Amino acid sequence: MKIGMILDAEFPPDPRVENEAISLIKNGHEVFLFCLKYADERKAETINGIQVKRFSSNKLEYKLSALAYTIPLYSFLMKKKIHQFINETKIDTLHIHDIRIAEAVYKANKNFKLPVVLDLHDNMPEVMKLYPHLQKFPGKYIISPLKWKKKEREFIEKADKVISVSPEFLENLEERIPASKDKLVLVPNTIRESFYKDYQVKETIINRYKKNFVILYLGDTHLRRGLQTAIESISFLKDTIPNIKLVIVGRNTTDVILKQQVKDLELEQFVDFEGWQNVSLFQSYILSSDICISPLHRNLQHDVAYANKIFQYMSLAKPLLVSDAIAQKRLVEKNNTGLVHKEKDVDDFSDKVLMLYENSELRNELGKNGENFIKNEFSWEQTSKKLLHLYDNLKT
């Protein structure tokens, strides 16, 4: 089958898109990827077997994407590009990555009537409520998450199949849209075996932290990810664990707030902001750590989605400390791979760190459980089987 994936962003990088496409190609399908370019990149090239087709975009279109369901201009502009893509590639089916570009795809598909697979990476209407520009003028008044939620329902009802990333998200969709039950397919964001089998250790990172008790955070550092809780806890933990070090690998525009918090609490020697690092260094940071964290704030998005970092942590046998956001709490407790703290609760976070610090056998046990879970059940090679089954049985 010739599958046309639609992504309204640059490619690479996008791990989920790449993982799905590579698996489908290995299973005998052809994958053509529609994506955007903002610079002088190649219009077409093949990456890991994916036939990438780039269409020029610009800052205005990018800004209009936030207004996709306020005014129809973005969808109108994208529709023309997608129509061209379908004409040129002669694809058999469409695979839409998230809902921002979905309206444009459905409009372009009116003449072709191709089957549609809708791939929901996130609970987008809920994620939007957390964006800083939606908290103030003018975004607060011109961008409506409620309209996006209505559109999400419309797109789900139109799709032949709907993929999402966690059981909790699918439960939410089934509850909201009971008629969608038979079209829902779970394809979680997990990691490829190569992440924990094929990597090189950066000895400078290992040596830098070998005398520390390291609490590690990887990924987006937006305030909703809960790092303020972890930072404040260091004020108390440093008295019991003098060699403690909170290592933060990632970045966000809200980092200025986190760094000011560290300064105000006089914790500069206990907290390292590493900024964003190449993914090839993630294994070295994880191996240098003692505890790996995901202290997410609870909201309708975090309660139904997994952070990919927890699978990276587990694959290298590290114990987790996660907040009680429902999806990650269930996963960690079910598989006994870490401890759970109440979101935003500094005392509970600190108590759980001390519990792990004082019991190396517990850390090892939880870490080993996580490693076995990933290797035996939850690598991409295992969880992608439902995606392959979907396409093997999709009627075109």
C-alpha positions as CSV (number, residue, x, y, z in Angstrom):
1,M,0.0,0.0,0.0
2,K,1.1,3.6,-0.7
3,I,0.6,5.5,2.5
4,G,0.6,9.3,2.5
5,M,1.5,10.7,5.9
6,I,0.7,14.4,6.5
7,L,2.8,16.4,9.0
8,D,2.4,20.2,9.2
9,A,6.0,20.6,10.5
10,E,9.6,20.2,9.4
11,F,11.0,16.7,9.1
12,P,13.3,15.5,10.6
13,P,13.0,15.4,13.6
14,D,9.8,13.7,14.7
15,P,10.4,10.4,16.4
16,R,6.8,9.2,16.3
17,V,6.4,9.9,12.6
18,E,9.8,8.3,11.8
19,N,9.1,5.2,13.9
20,E,5.7,4.6,12.4
21,A,6.9,5.2,8.8
22,I,10.0,2.9,9.2
23,S,7.9,0.1,10.7
24,L,5.3,0.3,7.8
25,I,8.1,0.3,5.2
26,K,9.7,-2.8,6.8
27,N,6.3,-4.4,6.6
28,G,6.1,-3.9,2.8
29,H,4.4,-0.6,2.4
30,E,5.6,2.6,0.7
31,V,5.4,5.7,2.8
32,F,5.3,9.2,1.3
33,L,5.6,12.1,3.9
34,F,4.1,15.5,3.3
35,C,5.9,18.0,5.5
36,L,6.8,21.7,5.5
37,K,10.1,23.6,4.9
38,Y,11.0,27.1,6.0
39,A,14.5,27.3,4.6
40,D,16.4,26.2,1.6
41,E,16.0,22.4,2.1
42,R,15.6,19.8,-0.5
43,K,12.1,19.5,-1.9
44,A,12.3,15.8,-2.0
45,E,14.6,13.2,-0.5
46,T,14.5,9.7,1.0
47,I,15.3,9.3,4.7
48,N,15.4,5.8,6.1
49,G,13.2,4.6,3.2
50,I,10.6,7.4,3.8
51,Q,9.9,9.4,0.6
52,V,9.9,12.9,2.0
53,K,8.1,15.6,0.0
54,R,8.6,19.1,1.4
55,F,6.3,22.1,0.6
56,S,7.4,25.7,1.2
57,S,5.9,27.5,4.1
58,N,6.6,30.8,6.0
59,K,6.2,32.5,9.3
60,L,2.8,33.9,8.4
61,E,1.4,30.4,7.7
62,Y,3.0,29.2,10.9
63,K,1.2,31.9,12.9
64,L,-2.1,31.2,11.0
65,S,-1.9,27.6,12.1
66,A,-2.9,28.7,15.6
67,L,-6.0,30.2,14.1
68,A,-6.8,27.2,12.0
69,Y,-10.3,26.9,13.6
70,T,-10.9,30.6,14.1
71,I,-10.5,31.6,10.4
72,P,-10.2,29.1,7.5
73,L,-7.2,30.7,5.8
74,Y,-4.6,28.2,7.1
75,S,-6.7,25.2,5.9
76,F,-7.2,26.9,2.6
77,L,-3.5,27.4,2.0
78,M,-2.6,23.8,3.2
79,K,-5.4,22.3,1.1
80,K,-3.7,23.3,-2.1
81,K,-0.4,21.8,-1.1
82,I,-2.0,18.6,0.1
83,H,-4.0,18.3,-3.2
84,Q,-0.7,18.6,-5.1
85,F,0.9,16.0,-2.9
86,I,-1.9,13.5,-3.4
87,N,-1.8,14.0,-7.2
88,E,1.9,13.6,-7.4
89,T,2.3,10.5,-5.2
90,K,-0.8,8.6,-6.2
91,I,-1.2,7.3,-2.7
92,D,-3.8,4.8,-1.5
93,T,-4.5,6.2,1.9
94,L,-4.0,9.3,4.1
95,H,-2.4,9.2,7.6
96,I,-2.9,12.6,9.4
97,H,-0.6,13.5,12.2
98,D,-2.7,15.5,14.7
99,I,-5.7,17.7,14.1
100,R,-4.2,21.1,13.2
101,I,-3.9,20.2,9.5
102,A,-6.8,17.8,9.5
103,E,-9.4,20.1,8.0
104,A,-7.1,20.9,5.1
105,V,-6.6,17.2,4.5
106,Y,-10.3,16.4,4.5
107,K,-11.0,19.2,2.1
108,A,-8.2,18.1,-0.2
109,N,-9.5,14.5,0.0
110,K,-13.0,15.3,-1.2
111,N,-12.1,14.6,-4.8
112,F,-10.0,11.5,-4.0
113,K,-12.1,9.8,-1.3
114,L,-9.1,8.0,0.2
115,P,-9.4,6.2,3.5
116,V,-8.1,8.3,6.4
117,V,-6.2,7.3,9.5
118,L,-6.2,10.1,12.2
119,D,-3.1,9.9,14.5
120,L,-3.7,11.9,17.7
121,H,-0.2,12.5,19.2
122,D,-1.7,14.7,21.9
123,N,-5.0,15.8,23.4
124,M,-4.5,19.0,21.4
125,P,-7.5,21.0,22.7
126,E,-6.4,20.5,26.3
127,V,-2.7,21.2,25.5
128,M,-3.7,24.5,23.9
129,K,-5.2,25.7,27.2
130,L,-1.7,25.5,28.6
131,Y,0.0,27.7,26.0
132,P,1.2,31.0,27.4
133,H,-0.1,33.0,24.5
134,L,-3.6,31.7,25.2
135,Q,-3.5,33.1,28.7
136,K,-3.3,36.7,27.6
137,F,-4.5,39.2,24.9
138,P,-5.0,38.7,22.0
139,G,-4.7,34.9,22.0
140,K,-7.1,34.4,24.9
141,Y,-9.9,36.0,22.8
142,I,-9.3,34.8,19.3
143,I,-8.2,31.2,19.8
144,S,-10.8,28.9,21.2
145,P,-9.9,25.4,22.6
146,L,-13.6,24.6,22.6
147,K,-13.7,25.1,18.9
148,W,-10.7,22.8,18.5
149,K,-12.5,20.2,20.7
150,K,-15.6,20.3,18.4
151,K,-13.3,19.9,15.4
152,E,-11.5,17.0,17.0
153,R,-14.8,15.2,17.4
154,E,-15.8,16.0,13.8
155,F,-12.5,14.6,12.5
156,I,-12.7,11.5,14.6
157,E,-16.2,10.8,13.3
158,K,-15.0,11.2,9.7
159,A,-11.9,9.0,10.0
160,D,-11.8,5.3,9.1
161,K,-9.4,4.6,12.0
162,V,-8.1,6.7,14.9
163,I,-4.7,6.1,16.6
164,S,-3.8,7.4,19.9
165,V,-0.9,7.1,22.4
166,S,-2.3,5.8,25.7
167,P,-5.2,3.6,27.0
168,E,-6.3,6.6,29.1
169,F,-6.7,8.8,26.0
170,L,-8.6,6.1,24.2
171,E,-10.9,5.7,27.2
172,N,-11.5,9.4,27.2
173,L,-12.4,9.4,23.5
174,E,-14.7,6.4,23.9
175,E,-16.5,8.1,26.7
176,R,-17.0,11.3,24.7
177,I,-17.7,9.7,21.4
178,P,-19.1,6.2,22.0
179,A,-19.7,5.6,18.2
180,S,-15.9,5.8,17.7
181,K,-15.1,2.7,19.9
182,D,-14.5,0.2,17.0
183,K,-12.2,2.5,15.1
184,L,-9.8,3.3,18.0
185,V,-6.3,1.8,18.0
186,L,-3.6,2.1,20.7
187,V,-0.1,2.9,19.4
188,P,2.0,4.3,22.3
189,N,5.1,6.4,22.0
190,T,7.7,3.9,22.9
191,I,11.4,3.7,22.1
192,R,13.1,1.6,19.6
193,E,15.4,-1.2,20.7
194,S,18.4,0.7,19.2
195,F,18.0,3.3,22.0
196,Y,19.2,0.8,24.7
197,K,21.2,-1.5,22.5
198,D,23.1,0.8,20.1
199,Y,24.7,3.8,21.8
200,Q,28.1,5.2,22.8
201,V,28.8,6.4,26.4
202,K,30.2,9.9,26.8
203,E,32.8,9.4,29.6
204,T,33.0,13.1,30.3
205,I,29.3,13.1,31.5
206,I,29.8,9.9,33.5
207,N,32.9,11.2,35.2
208,R,31.4,14.6,35.9
209,Y,28.6,13.1,38.0
210,K,30.2,10.0,39.4
211,K,30.5,11.5,43.0
212,N,27.0,12.8,43.0
213,F,23.6,11.4,43.9
214,V,21.9,12.5,40.6
215,I,18.2,13.2,40.1
216,L,17.7,13.5,36.3
217,Y,15.1,15.2,34.2
218,L,15.1,14.9,30.4
219,G,12.9,16.9,28.0
220,D,10.7,20.0,27.7
221,T,11.1,22.1,30.8
222,H,7.9,24.1,30.7
223,L,6.5,24.9,34.1
224,R,3.7,22.4,33.7
225,R,6.3,19.7,33.7
226,G,6.7,20.2,37.4
227,L,10.4,21.1,37.8
228,Q,9.6,23.8,40.4
229,T,8.6,21.0,42.8
230,A,11.9,19.2,42.2
231,I,14.0,22.4,42.6
232,E,12.3,23.4,45.9
233,S,12.8,19.9,47.3
234,I,16.5,20.3,46.8
235,S,16.5,23.0,49.6
236,F,15.5,20.3,52.0
237,L,17.3,17.3,50.5
238,K,20.7,18.9,50.4
239,D,21.0,18.7,54.2
240,T,20.5,14.9,54.2
241,I,22.2,14.2,50.8
242,P,25.1,16.7,50.6
243,N,26.3,15.3,47.2
244,I,22.8,15.6,45.6
245,K,22.6,17.1,42.1
246,L,19.4,17.8,40.1
247,V,20.4,17.6,36.5
248,I,18.0,19.1,34.0
249,V,18.6,18.3,30.3
250,G,16.2,20.2,28.1
251,R,14.8,23.7,27.7
252,N,11.8,26.0,27.4
253,T,11.2,29.7,27.3
254,T,10.0,29.5,30.9
255,D,13.6,28.5,32.0
256,V,14.2,32.0,33.2
257,I,11.7,31.3,36.0
258,L,13.3,28.1,37.0
259,K,16.8,29.6,37.0
260,Q,15.6,32.5,39.1
261,Q,14.1,30.0,41.6
262,V,17.4,28.3,41.9
263,K,19.2,31.6,42.4
264,D,16.6,32.8,45.0
265,L,17.0,29.5,47.0
266,E,20.8,29.6,46.6
267,L,21.0,26.2,45.0
268,E,23.3,26.9,42.1
269,Q,25.8,24.2,43.2
270,F,23.0,21.6,43.5
271,V,21.2,22.2,40.2
272,D,22.7,21.9,36.7
273,F,20.8,23.3,33.7
274,E,22.4,21.5,30.7
275,G,20.1,23.0,28.1
276,W,19.0,20.9,25.2
277,Q,21.5,18.2,24.2
278,N,21.8,15.8,21.3
279,V,19.7,12.7,21.7
280,S,22.8,10.6,21.3
281,L,23.9,11.9,24.8
282,F,20.7,10.9,26.6
283,Q,22.0,7.4,27.5
284,S,25.0,8.9,29.1
285,Y,23.0,11.2,31.3
286,I,20.6,8.4,32.2
287,L,23.5,6.1,33.1
288,S,25.0,8.8,35.3
289,S,21.8,9.2,37.3
290,D,20.4,7.5,40.4
291,I,16.8,8.5,40.1
292,C,14.9,9.7,37.0
293,I,11.9,11.9,37.3
294,S,8.7,13.0,35.6
295,P,6.9,15.4,38.0
296,L,4.1,16.5,35.7
297,H,1.3,18.7,36.8
298,R,-2.0,17.0,36.5
299,N,-4.3,18.2,33.7
300,L,-6.5,16.6,31.0
301,Q,-3.5,16.2,28.7
302,H,-1.0,14.9,31.2
303,D,-3.6,12.5,32.7
304,V,-4.0,10.7,29.4
305,A,-0.5,10.8,27.9
306,Y,2.9,9.2,28.6
307,A,6.1,11.3,28.5
308,N,8.5,9.4,26.3
309,K,11.3,10.1,28.8
310,I,10.0,7.5,31.2
311,F,10.5,4.7,28.7
312,Q,14.1,6.0,28.0
313,Y,14.7,5.9,31.8
314,M,13.3,2.4,32.3
315,S,15.2,0.9,29.3
316,L,18.5,1.6,31.1
317,A,17.3,0.2,34.4
318,K,16.8,3.4,36.3
319,P,14.1,3.8,39.1
320,L,11.4,6.4,38.4
321,L,9.9,9.0,40.6
322,V,6.7,10.3,38.9
323,S,3.8,12.5,39.8
324,D,0.3,11.1,40.1
325,A,-0.8,12.1,36.6
326,I,-3.1,9.2,35.8
327,A,-1.4,7.6,32.8
328,Q,2.1,7.5,34.2
329,K,0.9,6.6,37.7
330,R,-0.9,3.5,36.4
331,L,2.0,2.4,34.3
332,V,4.6,2.8,37.1
333,E,2.5,1.1,39.7
334,K,1.3,-1.7,37.5
335,N,4.8,-2.7,36.6
336,N,6.5,-1.7,39.9
337,T,9.1,0.5,38.2
338,G,9.2,3.4,40.5
339,L,7.5,5.5,43.2
340,V,4.7,8.0,42.8
341,H,4.4,11.4,44.5
342,K,1.5,13.8,44.7
343,E,1.7,16.5,42.0
344,K,3.2,19.8,43.2
345,D,3.8,18.4,46.7
346,V,7.4,19.2,47.7
347,D,7.2,17.2,50.9
348,D,5.9,14.1,49.2
349,F,8.5,14.4,46.4
350,S,11.3,14.8,49.0
351,D,10.1,11.9,51.1
352,K,10.1,9.6,48.0
353,V,13.6,10.7,47.1
354,L,14.8,9.9,50.6
355,M,13.1,6.5,50.4
356,L,15.0,5.7,47.2
357,Y,18.3,7.3,48.5
358,E,18.3,5.2,51.6
359,N,17.5,1.9,49.9
360,S,19.8,1.0,47.0
361,E,18.2,-2.5,46.8
362,L,14.8,-0.9,46.1
363,R,16.4,1.3,43.4
364,N,17.9,-1.7,41.8
365,E,14.7,-3.7,42.0
366,L,12.6,-0.9,40.5
367,G,15.2,-0.3,37.8
368,K,15.4,-3.9,36.8
369,N,11.6,-4.2,36.6
370,G,11.5,-1.2,34.3
371,E,14.3,-2.6,32.1
372,N,12.4,-6.0,31.8
373,F,9.1,-4.3,31.0
374,I,10.6,-2.3,28.1
375,K,12.6,-5.2,26.7
376,N,9.8,-7.8,26.9
377,E,6.6,-5.7,26.4
378,F,7.0,-2.1,25.6
379,S,9.7,-1.4,23.0
380,W,8.5,0.1,19.7
381,E,9.1,-3.3,18.1
382,Q,6.4,-4.7,20.3
383,T,3.9,-1.9,20.5
384,S,3.9,-1.1,16.7
385,K,2.3,-4.4,15.9
386,K,-1.2,-2.9,16.2
387,L,-0.2,-0.2,13.7
388,L,0.9,-2.9,11.2
389,H,-2.3,-4.9,11.8
390,L,-4.4,-1.8,11.2
391,Y,-2.8,-1.3,7.7
392,D,-2.8,-4.9,6.8
393,N,-6.6,-4.8,7.3
394,L,-7.5,-1.3,6.0
395,K,-9.9,-1.3,3.1
396,T,-8.8,1.0,0.3
